[in-house]
Amino acid sequence: MNLKLIGGTAALAVVSTLAYAGTGAVADEFKWMTFAVFGAIIALTMYITYWAARQTHTTSEFYAAGRSVTGVQNGWAIAGDYLSAASFLGIAGLISLYGYDGFMYSVGWLMAYITVLLVIAEPCRNIGKYTLGDILAFRNNPKASKTVAALSTITVSTFYLTAQMVGGGVLIKTLIGIDYTVSVIGVGILMMAYVVFGGMKATTWVQIVKAVLLVTASIVLVLFTWGQYGFSLPGFLQTVVSDPKVQAQVAKLIGDAATNMTAEEMGQRFLEPGLFLKNPIDQISLGMALVLGTAGLPHILMRFFTVPTAQDARKSVIWAMSIIGGFYVLTLFLGMGAAINVGPAFISGLDKGGNMAAPLLAQYVGGGPESMLGNLFLAFVAAVAFATIVAVVAGLVLAAASAMAHDIYVGVIKGDHASPREQVVAARTASVIVGILAIYVGIAAEGQNVAHLVGMAFAVAASSNLPAIFLTLYWKRCNSYGVVVGMLVGSLTAIGLVMVSPNMTYPAPIIKEARKVLDGTPAQPAHDAIPAVPASSFACQLFDLDGCVKAEPAHPATPAMEAQPGAAEKLALLNEKLASLSDEEEIAAVKKDIDATEKAKAKAEADLAKFGNQTTSMMGLEKPFFLLKNPGLISIPLGFLCVIVFSLLFRDKRSEDMWGELYVRQNTGIHAEGATAH
Amino acid sequence: MSKPEMNWAAINADPRFQALHRKKSGFLWGLMIFAVIVYFLLPIGAAYYQDLFKVKVWGPVNLGIVFALCEFVVAWSIAGIYAKRANRDFDAMAAEIIKDAHNIK
């Protein structure tokens, strides 16, 4: 999931109310279709929950579906757990707005599974039971490692969960116009029903259903958009390059640099890197967090305890990689198809992050906004997006609840002496607590900037969970001290750096932009080209330190610009012009201009009202101190380093004694937790 | 089912287990390092070798797109190679040890 995407989703709250005045993308006369499709999907998942609930009695059944999920089923469930709304809607959207960079972005999400496959899945299946804490407690001090593992699991899951709840609420509101609070409560209650009654079995099958729906919807859309080019890649991309809407988008993105380019060159630029991702160091940092973080995500890790053997764990990653990879290849066609058929300007007009690209493409493919079929397609895609949110959220709640109930309550408080019945009650109670918390946080965070939360989840998983799991599994000297200190330092560094990063909201640029809209800008003389300024040192590329010269990109020469009037003045001018016009078309054009100006004015005024008397971010900073959006580059090595150093500094007899058993068992699967017989 | 006591240190020192450990570690590290290098070539190439990525090779399809698509193929190939090797060699070697585990003292 992308930082920007979620930012876009949050921004969507504002944009969507402006665009639809709260009615949603589906026209009123077709709403019944949307509700019918939604109803069908909810009914199906409720049936699954009913069926699963009858088979969920023991702890192993609740947390791990009795370890009876097959490799293929688990592969689909992993895909369903992993492909969030941000992948489905967000990456297609990024591609539709920024072309190549959006597609390049999707590669990391698949490559992440190589780490999962090669180093995590099978060993964790062999020595684990239900949670991350169980893996670490195998050779480290059980109470200490279960406590930090649970804290880390709850932190990662809560960050991820909040972003999903906020993004999901906004999405449902934009798509079908249901009130934000109602959407969040609806998603919350459904997901609690799956988890509390059906446990892992229901969650697994909801994720499988969602993954199948998602893949089907994507394939259908791609068949329609790519099929007319005879499935020729150059043929399809040639249409993209020649499309005037795409060329206009490139002209907008590269600004002055477009002056000397032909239309065809601008279209080709859409297929080249550099329109969206500007900072290579930030990308490498994000790449590290993705490739190492996915393997440390508790809700993904938990999926490997549901299969009977390590061979099935292997098989499930192979299946998951095929499905996830195949899906990301399809996003290229979804995104580009939306760009040529709907147009980047229209997509970003509805949502800055591009989240509406796939739904709008579905509507277009079915015959457009006026047609029955178009709205049916849109309704279907909206329902898939909804299923996506509940499935991902259910997995997250289960992971957080297992950390609370199994690690903290049973493991630490009860010292592993809890009756089977007590354990199941604890698990269900914890699920209800986490579910209610998720709903509360979702409502409380309405309209908040949640851009940093998903990045934080991946960064914490990569800097805290992964070093601890990896070194526990593969390094003889690793011990409790290293694991506890490494996890705390890794996660606190990751969170701390994000809090002072550009992801947070800084009032100064928002106020400046709002003032520009309201007061207008003075005339600017022409200026010559300015060459790029490199940062004065590597540290200066990462931190805003004293005496640093900040890197600046080159600016091409620009002609003089006339003064722009403020919004009020501009409105007066436009209204004056309107009164003097008689031509229908001109009147319509001016009216549209007035509309746009009024919206911009309202937004600027709202921004000023919100931020006008603030000068710093919530951390008390005027501008970011840490300059990367993702902290992985620093926090991941630091997490590893702390585990290593503190393991070497202190000795822990149990960690040393258990090494032989752990290493043999993780490689052979002797004494691994078996499937429960039915 | 009660689990019989095992002498883990002895199994760990058993030549068959050591052979499995050596073969598996080398193979996994090799694949992992290869995958990481290939993956990071994409953002590095897109940032620092844009002229190379812009070279058109098949109509409007440029090297950048070809390389990004290749990353998918690489990921799938690594998964396939690992699965084949693990199914054929590692599982059999582990099965040998498991069968005999309680006798290793």
Chai-1 contact restraints between the chains, C-beta under 6 A:
chainA,res_idxA,chainB,res_idxB,connection_type,confidence,min_distance_angstrom,max_distance_angstrom,comment,restraint_id
A,F103,B,A68,contact,1.0,0.0,6.0,A-B,restraint_1
A,M104,B,A46,contact,1.0,0.0,6.0,A-B,restraint_2
A,M104,B,A68,contact,1.0,0.0,6.0,A-B,restraint_3
A,V107,B,L42,contact,1.0,0.0,6.0,A-B,restraint_4
A,V107,B,A68,contact,1.0,0.0,6.0,A-B,restraint_5
A,V107,B,E71,contact,1.0,0.0,6.0,A-B,restraint_6
A,L110,B,A75,contact,1.0,0.0,6.0,A-B,restraint_7
A,M111,B,Y39,contact,1.0,0.0,6.0,A-B,restraint_8
A,M111,B,A75,contact,1.0,0.0,6.0,A-B,restraint_9
A,I114,B,A35,contact,1.0,0.0,6.0,A-B,restraint_10
A,I114,B,I78,contact,1.0,0.0,6.0,A-B,restraint_11
A,L117,B,A79,contact,1.0,0.0,6.0,A-B,restraint_12
A,L118,B,L28,contact,1.0,0.0,6.0,A-B,restraint_13
A,L118,B,L31,contact,1.0,0.0,6.0,A-B,restraint_14
A,L118,B,M32,contact,1.0,0.0,6.0,A-B,restraint_15
A,L233,B,V61,contact,1.0,0.0,6.0,A-B,restraint_16
A,P234,B,W58,contact,1.0,0.0,6.0,A-B,restraint_17
A,P234,B,G59,contact,1.0,0.0,6.0,A-B,restraint_18
A,P234,B,V61,contact,1.0,0.0,6.0,A-B,restraint_19
A,L237,B,P60,contact,1.0,0.0,6.0,A-B,restraint_20
A,L237,B,V61,contact,1.0,0.0,6.0,A-B,restraint_21
A,Q238,B,G59,contact,1.0,0.0,6.0,A-B,restraint_22
A,Q238,B,P60,contact,1.0,0.0,6.0,A-B,restraint_23
A,V241,B,P60,contact,1.0,0.0,6.0,A-B,restraint_24
A,L271,B,N62,contact,1.0,0.0,6.0,A-B,restraint_25
A,E272,B,K54,contact,1.0,0.0,6.0,A-B,restraint_26
A,P273,B,A46,contact,1.0,0.0,6.0,A-B,restraint_27
A,P273,B,F53,contact,1.0,0.0,6.0,A-B,restraint_28
A,P273,B,G64,contact,1.0,0.0,6.0,A-B,restraint_29
A,P280,B,A47,contact,1.0,0.0,6.0,A-B,restraint_30
A,Q283,B,P43,contact,1.0,0.0,6.0,A-B,restraint_31
A,I284,B,P43,contact,1.0,0.0,6.0,A-B,restraint_32
A,G287,B,P43,contact,1.0,0.0,6.0,A-B,restraint_33
A,I318,B,A79,contact,1.0,0.0,6.0,A-B,restraint_34
A,I318,B,A83,contact,1.0,0.0,6.0,A-B,restraint_35
A,M321,B,A79,contact,1.0,0.0,6.0,A-B,restraint_36
A,G325,B,F72,contact,1.0,0.0,6.0,A-B,restraint_37
A,V329,B,F72,contact,1.0,0.0,6.0,A-B,restraint_38
A,G660,B,W8,contact,1.0,0.0,6.0,A-B,restraint_39
A,G660,B,A9,contact,1.0,0.0,6.0,A-B,restraint_40
A,G660,B,N12,contact,1.0,0.0,6.0,A-B,restraint_41
A,E661,B,W8,contact,1.0,0.0,6.0,A-B,restraint_42
A,V664,B,W8,contact,1.0,0.0,6.0,A-B,restraint_43
A,V664,B,I11,contact,1.0,0.0,6.0,A-B,restraint_44
A,V664,B,N12,contact,1.0,0.0,6.0,A-B,restraint_45
A,T668,B,A94,contact,1.0,0.0,6.0,A-B,restraint_46
A,T668,B,I97,contact,1.0,0.0,6.0,A-B,restraint_47
A,T668,B,I98,contact,1.0,0.0,6.0,A-B,restraint_48
A,I670,B,I98,contact,1.0,0.0,6.0,A-B,restraint_49
A,I670,B,A101,contact,1.0,0.0,6.0,A-B,restraint_50
A,H671,B,K3,contact,1.0,0.0,6.0,A-B,restraint_51
